[in-house]
Every structure is written in structure tokens, then in C-alpha cells.
Amino acid sequence: MQKDSKIYIAGHRGLVGSAIWKTLEKKGYSRLIGRSSSELDLTNQAAVADFFAAEKPDYVILAAAKVGGIVANNTYRGQFIYENLQIQNNVIHQSYVHGVKKLLFLGSTCIYPKLAPQPMPEDCLLTAPLEYTNEPYAIAKIAGLKLCESYNLQYGTNFIAVMPTNLYGPNDNFNLETSHVLPAMIRKIHLAKSLDQDDWTNIREDLNHRPVEGVDGQASKTEILEILRKYGIQAKESSPTKLFLWGTGNPMREFLWSEDMAEACVFLMENRNFDEIVTSYSNSKEVRNTHINIGTGKEISIRQLAETIQHEIGFEGQIEFDASKPDGTMRKLTDPSKLHQLGWKHQVELAEGIRMLYKHYLSNTVE
């Protein structure tokens, strides 16, 4: 890519897209294109075609997606598969039609089987059933990477698919209805600490910035306590405040700082092409699994994660796990050896990342 190349980042305001945008700006790329969902509906085929015809981007980074945690994935199954398929099909196909030089498609490691070998190599894709709760989303992402792979093989395009592990970082989603586990824990533990300390100023400021199911900081204490209880935060009486989290706490998870992920994506856009990946990693006449994992290769239990965040925030109450709720996949550790061989490794370790994310959360909460 040249510094004056026209680069379209789909989903530029989200956790992934904003990190990539920031990284490109830092590296001197000056012609970045972004459209909000209100400006361009990526599920609308005609609108996407018109956009590509008008803007004619040289490069495309497809970071737009409908995303959410285990509850959202399991609840909005139809929306997750339909909207993600529409977004991917429209952007990838128009990139082919309009001669985009290179495209990077971002998926997720939930594409791998529920009982995949650990750590998960790229070639375990489609070898066994998926985790049920996020199956529709995973199938959409598998279709996206296969669309890239298939267009490359038939049309000679240069479309690369990457599968990042669980991400966290600036511009994360702290909405308790839809957020992923790490940002949700940070917010819940922050609110639990405020409740434990009877700090209603903090609680009301938090809810004013991020209302929960319509409940903001102007609501009565009774309404606020009710909504907090719904999300597992129970006020103390004679005992400390308790926070109840879903599952047993035993599942293991891997987490990658979003700006590290962005560095990996830009590295691949600048330095690696599809034909090089196929040459290096295909061992037969069948071309499969040309996508690339982006991860740390390190894991932590959900219980240990909660304890780490609790220590960082300084919550002195109790955290308990509700084993009647689903755990999801027990382990989801990536094998990032392909990416390492291509020349990239992560920099930010989890403890440092949690400190940075909590600082970011507070700076975007306090008046």
C-alpha cells in the first residue's frame, strides 16, 4: 500500500475498525474512508454497489459486523447470521467488481469446532460441530472467509481473511445487554464497587453515560437497584455487595489488545499476499484454510480474569459464579504460529491491557 492509497475501512467506528484506522493514521496513510451505519447500510446491496462505484477504493478492510456476547448471539440468532452474511457478501463482491487491489476480512475464532484441539490451528476448521450458542454468527464468518478464498481461486483476487481471538481495548462495547465478557466484567465490577461503597454519584454518572435497558442516572434508587440486580449486582445488607457472573468460571479464554490486532492487520496488508500464504501453507492440490489466526497463544480462566479485574478496580465485595448459566466453549486458545512465521507477535500482555482499558472506561464515564 502507498501512503496516498485510498483505503476503505468498513466498521471504522467499532472496536476493531477504529483501532485499524488509528494505526493507519499513525503510519501516515492519508486517504482513509469511513461511513457510519446511518450513512451507508452495508446490508443494502444497491447502496454498497453505489458507494464502491463513487469512491473506488484501492484497498478495503472489512471490520463491520453485527457482534455481541453469548446472550446476544443466542437470542438474536436470525439477525446475526442474516446481517453478517449480507454485509460480507456485499462488500467482498463489490471489492471484486471494482478491482480492489487487496481486501482484509476479519472473522472470529468462534469459527472453530466446540471441541477443537487446543491450541486451535487453522486446519481444524470444519472438522466437527460448532458451539451452539454462537453457531449462526460462526457460520456467517466461515462463509466470509470461504468467499474470500473462493474469489481468490476463481478470479485471482488478493483477499486475506484473519481470525482474531477475543479482543478488548479503546472504543469497546460496555453495554451490558450486548457486550463481550471482559468489558462487561469491568463495568459490572466498577458498578459493584460503587454500590459497595454507597457511591451513588459514580453509579448515576455511569448510567447517564450508558443507560441499561432505558434506566439512566435520573431513575430512582429502587429502579437502579432492580436493573443492577438483573445483571448480577446485588446490594449489601449486613454482608458485602455480591456480583454474580454467568457459568462456572472454569472456561479458559484468550484476550488480545485491539491495537495489537490492528498492528497485525496492517502488517499483513503491507507485507503479505494471498499467493504467498497459499505457497507457504498449502500442502496439497486442495487449497483450504488459508485464513490466519491473530492471537497471543496465552489463556486465562474466566474466574482468574474476574479476580484480576477485581484487584485492579479494588472491589472488596464477593464474586460468585452461577453454574446454572451456560459456560459456552470451555477452551478457545488460538495457535498463532502461522502469524509468527509470517513475522508478527503481540506486544501488550493482559494485566497491562486491563489497566489501560479501565483507565479508558473511567475517562469516558466521569463528568
N, C-alpha and C positions, 0 to 999 in steps of 0.2 A: 504494500500500500504506500502511496505517496502522501505527504503531509497535506496536499491540497485535494486529495481524493474525496469524492462525495460519499459519505458513509451514512446509511440509514440505520438507526437503532430502534427497532420495534419494541415498545415497552420501556422507553427511556426514563420513565419516572418511577419504576419499580425498584426493588432491592437489587436485582441483577443488572437491569439496564442502566440505572443511574450510576452504579459502580463502574461499568464499562465506559459510559460517557465520560466520567471524571478521569479515568485512566487515559483515554484517548486525548482528552484536552491537555492533560499533563505532558503527554508525549508530543504535543504540537500539532495535532490534527485539527484543522481549522474549519472544515466544511461538514459539520455533523448535522444530521436531520433527525428531528423527532416530532411525533404527533401524539397528542393525548387521545384517549379513547373517545372523547367528545368531538375531537377534530377529525378523527379517522376511525371508523368502526372496522376493525380487521376481520370481523366475521362476514362483512358485506363484500361479496366477490367483485361487484362492479366498482365499488368505491376504491378497493385496493388496486384494481386494474387502472383506474383513472389516476390514482396517486403515482404509480410507477411510471405511467406514460408522461406525466407532467414533470416529475422530479428526476427521473433517470439516474438513480444512484449507481455508483461504481461498485460499492460493497454493501452488504446487508448483514446485520447481526439481529437474529430473531430471538429476543428475550421476552416477548409478550406471551402471556399465558393466563388462564384462569387457574389460580392456585389457592390452597388452603391446607389446614391441618387435617387430622384424622376424622374429626367430626364433620367438617365441611365436605371432605372427599366422600364420606359415606352417605351424607344426607343429600347432596346435590349431584348425584351420580350422572343423571342425564345431561345436565348443564356442563359438567366437567368434560365429558367425552365429546359432546357436540361442539361446544365453543372452541375447545383446543384443536379439534380436527379442522374446523373452519379456518381458524387463524393460520395454522400451519399450511394447509393446502393453498390458501390464497397467497400468502407471502412467498412461499417456496416456488409455486408455479409462476407467479409474476416475475420473480427473480430470473427464472429460466427464460421466459418470454422476452424480457427486456435486456438480456445479455449481461446480467450482473457478473462481475469478474470472480467474486468469491462470496460465499454465504456461510455464516456460522449459526447453527441451530442448537439451542440449549434445551436439553431434556432434564432428566432426573434419574437418580439411581433406583427409584421405585420401579423402574422397568425390569429389574431382575427378579427371578423367582423368590417366593416367600422363603423357601428352604435352599437358597443358593449357597454354594460353597463360600467359606469366609477365609480371607477377603475375596470379594467378588471380581473376577476378571471379566473383561468384555465378552469373552466367548461363552459365558454361561447364559447369555440372553436366549430366551425362548426354549429353555431346556426343561422347564417344569412350571406348574401353576403359579400365578401371581398372588400377592397378599390381597385378600378380598376387599378390604375397606377402601383401597385406592386403585382397584383394578381398572375402572373406566379411564382415570387420568393416565395411568401407566400405559394402557393400550393406545391412547392417543399419542403419547410420546414415542412409543415404539413405531407407530405409523409414521411419525415425523422423521425419525432417523432413517427408516427404510425408504421414505420418499426421497430424502437427500441421496442416499446410497444408490437408489434405482435411477434417478435422474443423472447422476454421475456416470453410471454404466451405460445408459442408453443415449444420453445427449452430450456427454463429455463435459458436463458442468463441474465446478470446483466447490462443492458444498460439503462442509465439515460438520459433524454432529458431536457435541460434547455432553457428557452426563455428570454434572456436578453433584457432589454429596450435599447433605443438609447445610444450607447457607444461613449466615446471620451477619448483621452489620448495619451501617447507616441506611436510613430510609426503610428499615424493617417494618413489618406489619405487627402492631401491638394491639390490634382489635381482638378482643377475647373470643369473639364469635368465629373468627376465621384464621387466627394466627397460628404459626408453627410453634413447636414445643419450647424452643429456647427463648424467643421474645415473649411468649405467653408467660413463661415462668418468671422472667424478670419483672414483668408488670404485676403479676399476682403476688410475688414476694414483696415487691415495693409497697403495694396496697396493704398487704397483711402487716408489714412493719408499721405503716402509718396508723392502721387500726389498732395495733397492739400498743402503740404509744399515744393513742387517743388524739392523733394529729389530724383533725378534720379539715384544716386548711389545705394540707397536702392532698387529702382524698378528694376534696371538691375541685382543686386545681386540676388534678389528674382527670377527673370525669368531665370537666369543662373542655379539656383538650381532646379527650377521646371518650365520648359517651358510650355506654354499654346498653344495647337494646333500647336506646332512647332515653336512658337515665343519665342525666348530667349532674353537675355540681350544684345546681339550683334545687334539686329534688330534696325531699325531706330525709332525715336520718333513717327513718323506717324504710323508705323506698331504697335508699342506698344500701342499707344493711341486707335487704332482701336480695338485691341483684348481686351483691358480693357473695352472699351465701350460695346463690345459684352456681357461681363459678368457683366454689370450694373454699371461700374465705369466711371463716366463722369467728365472730367477735368473742373475746374472752368474757368470762363472768368471774368465777373465782380462779380459773386457770388461764394460762397464756392463750393468745389467739392461735387458732389452728388453721392450717392450709391443707386441703385435701386435693391430691393430684390423681389423675387417672392411671389405672393399671397397677402393676406390682412394683414398678420401679426397677425391674430387672433387665428390661431390654437395653441393648447396647446401641449407641449411636455415635456417628462421626460428624464433626462440625467443621466447616471451613469459613473463614472470614471472607466476606463478599468481595472485598478489594483484592484479596489474594486471587480469588476466582477470576476477577476482571483482568488481572495481570496475566493469568494463564491464557485467557481467551484472546487477548491482544497479541500475546506471544505467538499463538498458533496462527492468527490472521497474518501476522508479519512474516512468519518463518516456515510454515508447513502447508503443503498442498495435499489434496486427496490422493493423487497418484503416488506420492511419496509414502503415505500411510499404507496404501494397499501393497506397494512393493516391499515395505518393511515387515508387514504383519500378516499377509495372506500366505498361507502355506499350501494352498491347493488351487485348482482351477475355479472353485466356487469362491466368490468374493462375499464375505459375510463379516459382520461385527467390526466394521471399520470406524465405529464411534470411539471416543476417547473418554475414559473416566477422569474427572478432576476431583481430587480429594487429598487427604492428609495421610491416609493409611493408619490412623490412630482412632481409638474409640473410647467411650466412657459410658457408664450405665446412667440411666435416667435418674436413679437415686443419687448417684455421685454428682451428677450435673446440678440437681436441686440443692444439694449440700454446698457445692461450690458457689452457686449464686447466693444462697442464704448467707454464707460467710462474707461474700463481697458486699452485700447490701446491709448486713448487720441485723437481720431479723432474728429475734430471740424467742419467737414462738415455736410451735411444733408443726412439722410437716409429716403428714400421713398419706399413705397410698391406698386407693380404693381398688382392691383386687377384683371387684365385681365388674369393673370397666375394662374394655379391651386394651391389650398391650400393643397390638399391631405386630409387625415383624420383630422377632427377638434380636436379630443382628442384621446390620446393613453396613458392613465395612467394605469400602472400595479397595480394589487393587490398583494403585496409581502407577504401576511400574512402566506401563506404556508411555505415559506422560513424562515420567522421569527420564526414560530413554530418549524421548524427543527433546529433552533439555530444560524442563521446568520443575521446581519444587516449591511448596508453600513456605511462607515466612512467619505468619502470626500464629502463635500457639493459643490454645483455648482460654487459659486463665487470663492472658493479656487481652484477648478479644472480648471476654465478658466484661472486664473493667472498662474497656473503651465503649462497648455498647451501652452499659448502664450510664456512663457519663453522657453519651449522646441522648439517651432517653430522658434524663433529667433536664438537659439543656433545651429539650423540646416539650417540656411539661410545665416547668415553673414559670410563673408570670414574670 
